[in-house]
């Protein structure tokens, strides 16, 4: 199944400009991020109205947002009793640098 999906995506991308492919990938990543936020809360067994320092409406909006401040994300995760770690890594494999923790909250 994954192989068929990958081939279908590659076929669609071959008909798109590189800029369109990049925009589409970015949009998909933003949507996946939103889904993951909600799934993380659900894995913790919490409802939207049970997050510390957030109203149910705020959680609903936050989980649907395409762009989020790091401070807001850190507060949300704190409400889930979770931490946040931001790592850097070289995008170009030719660059000889290790992955590095930039921030840990």
Secondary structure, DSSP 8 states (H G I E B T S, - for coil): -HHHHHHHHHHHHHTS-HHHHHHHHHHHHHHHHHHHHHHHHHHTT--GGGSTT--HHHHHHHHH-S---HHHHHHHHHHTT---EEEE--SSTTS----EEEEE-
